[in-house]
């Protein structure tokens, strides 16, 4: 079990007239190798929650264990935790600052005390993982496209060899091509490297397509924690929280209401296409 939260609560400005409860009695397990989606409206507690996972914010009460050890125990190394649990903030390209791409990606491994040879290997591996070729190594990160900057920023975290990668809205502000590139990179890292990924997103289509489990936050409370199909089956409750299901789910319900014998638990376009063709008795493989 990578990360376990037990009765975690957090209050901003505790003990002052401005005290605000941001997290309330959150109990959560993040297992090794999972791809998790974290959703919730603005102010739901998503960002506060992920900052607890690598110790950037300390819980007001409750406990967090990483690989069985409380991160609040005496002698526990927060520096080591932050190397193992990588956090990519929203618009991570704003954190790019070195003169060239390669130097920027080497920054994290350098802070870990690695030799020049070790950090060179780490940087090359990380840039390869995110699809950045050696042609870009000496370019200024500020001369790259939005999607390329985002991938370089993610490479900077990957170069520290995290076991868990947490990303806060990694596709925010990107065009469809850039969004697909980033999500494709994350999917490949999860599939090929066995990396545990926690994806914070406002896109229901993205979480439906990529994640194994969805965590829904509302007013600092964990409301749903289940597979995408089971979570999106509660689409009316999600709407009350300012969220929604993927658009294709609504189309499936509309077809069913119109009399088409359509199952309504579809959450991706590909799945809807397959079920519609199956219902109509079409078999694309036989046609080919």
N, C-alpha and C positions, 0 to 999 in steps of 0.2 A: 504494500500500500504506500504510495508516494506521499500524499498529504491527507491528514485527517483533522477536521475542525470539530471541536466539541464545545457546544454551548457558547459560541463566540458572540460577544457583544462589543459594540463600539459606540462611544458618544463623543461628538465634537464639543469642545469648550466645556468639558465636564466640570461641574461645580460652579458654573457661572450662570447669569441670567440668559445667556445665549446657548445653553446646553441643548444639543440636538442628538437624538438617537439615530445613528446611521445603520447599525446592524443590530438585530434582535434575535438572540438564541439560535444562531446558525449552526447546524450540524451537517457535516458534509464529508464525503470521502472521494478522493481523486486517486484512481488506481493507475499503476504503471501501464503505459501504452495506450491510454484512452485518448479519444479526441472529443472534447467536451465543448458545447456551446453555452455561453452565458448571456442571457437576454433580460431586458427590463427597461422600463421607460427611464428618462432622465431623472436622476435623483432617487433611483430605486435601491442603490447601494452596490451596484456592480463594480464601479471603480474602487470604492472603499474596500470591498471584499478582496479583489485581486491584489491590492497593496498589502493585505495581511499575509498573503501566501508566501511572500519572500521576506517578510519582516520589515518592510518599509514603514508600516503602521503597526503599532502594538495594540492588541485587543484590550479593551477596558476590563473585560472579564472573559473567562473561558480559556481554552488551551488549543494550541495548534501543534501537531506532531508531524515531523518530516522523517520518513523511514523509521518510524517507531520512537523517535526521540523528540521530546518537547523542545520547541525552538526557544522557549522561555526558561529552559533549565540553565543552571549555573555553568558557565564555561562553554556554552553552545556558541559556535562561530557564525554570526550573521553574515560575515564576509563570504564564508564558504557556502552558506545557504543561497546567497544571491548569485553565486557562480553556478550553482546547480539548478536554481529556479530562475530562469531568465524572464525578465519582464520587458516587453516592448510597448512603450506608451503610444497613445494616439499621436499621429503625425511624427513618427520617430525620426524622419529626415531632418527635423529641426534640431536634432542632437548631433548631426554631422558637422564636423568642424575642422578636420585635418585638411592638409593641402591636396592630398590625393586619396583615392578610394582605398588602396591597399594599406596605407598608413592608418587610415581611420578604422579599418577592420582589425588591425593589430593592436589597437588601443586597449581593449579589454584584456587580451592575453598578456600584454605588457604589465598591466596592473596586477595580474595574478602572479607576477614574478617569473614568468617563463623566459627562457633564453631567446635570443633573436632567431635562432634556427627553429625552435619550437613554435614560436608565434608566427613565423613565416609559413610553416606547414599548416597550422591551424587556420590562418587567414585564407590560404589557397583552398583548403578543403571547404571552408564555409562559403566562399564566393562561388565555388563550383556547385555546391548544394543549391544555391539560390539562382543559378543560371547566369552568373556574371563572368564573362570570359576574361582572359588575361589582357585583351585589348583595352580593357577599361581600367586596369590597375593604376595607371599613372594619371588618369583623368581627374580633374577636380570633381568632387561629388556634386558640386553645385551646377555642373554642366550637364547632368543627367536628367532624364525624364522623371516624372513623378513616380512612376512604377519602379524605375531603376533605383532611384534614391531609397525608396521603401525597402527594396530587396537588399541593398547595401547595408542599411540600418539593421535589418534582421540578421544579416551575415555577421555583423559586429557582435551580436548577442550569441549567435551559434558558435562563433569562434571560441567562446569560453566553455564550450562543451556542456551545456545545460542538460539536465535529465528531464526537466519540465520547461516548456516554453509557453508563456502567457502573453497574449496579444490583445491590446485594447483598441478595437475598431481599426484593424490593420488596413482595411480597404477604403477608409474614409477619404473622400475627396478625389478618388481615382476614377478614371474613365473605365468603361467596361473591360477593355483590353488589360489595363493595369490591374484591375480587380481580379480578373481571371488568372493572371500570372501569379499574383500573391497567393491566392487560394490554392492554385495548382502546386506551388512550392510547398505550402503547409501540408497538403494532402500527401505529397510524395515523401516528405520528411517523416510523417507519421507512419506511412506504409512501409517505407524502406529502412528507416533508421530506428523505428520503434519508439520515436519521441512522443512523450506525453504532451498534448497540446490543449490549451484552454483558450478558446476564441470568444472574445466579447464582440457582439455584433448587433446592429439594428436591422440587418437584412434577414428576414425569415427564410427567404429562398436559399441564402448561403448556408445557414445552419442546417436547414432541411437536407441539403445536398451532401454536406461533408461530415457532420458530427455523428457520434454514436449515442450521445446523451445530451439532453438539454437541461440546464438549471435556470429557473425563472425566479427573478427577484422582484419584490414589490414592497415599497416602503420599508426597506431594510430586512424583510423577512424572506426566507426561502419558501416559495409557494409550490413549485413543481420541480421534480427531479426525476426524469424518466426518459425513455426513448423518444425520438422526434414524433413518431406516429401517435404515441399516447399523449404527449404534451399538446400537440396541435389538435387532438380530438376535443380539447377544452377551448376551442377558438373563441367561443362566446365569452368565457371568463377572461381570456387573454385580452379581448377587446375592452373589457371593463377596466383593465389595467393600462390601457393605452397601447396595447400591442395588437398582434393579428396572427393569422396563419398565413402560409404561402398563398399567393393568388390562385394557384392551381387547385388548392383545396376548396376554395369558394366556387370555382368553376364546376368541380365535381359535385358539390351540393346542389348547384343550380341545375345541372343535368339530371340529377336524381329527382329533384322537385318537379322537373318537366316531364318525368315519366321514363327517362332513359335508365335502364337497369345498371347503374354505375355505382361501384363502391366508393364511399366518400373518404376513405382513409389515405388517399393519395397525397403526397407532399412534394413530388417533383414532376416536372413536365414529362420526363422520360417514362416515369411510372404511369402517369395518366395516359400517355400515348399507348403504352403496352396494354393497359386494361381496356381502353376503348376498342382497340383492334381485336382484342380477345373476345370482348362482348359481341362485336360485329361478326365474329367468326373468321376474321382475316388472319392469315399466317404469312408474315413477310418472308420467312425462310423457304416456305413451299413455293412462294411466287418466284423466288430467285432460283 
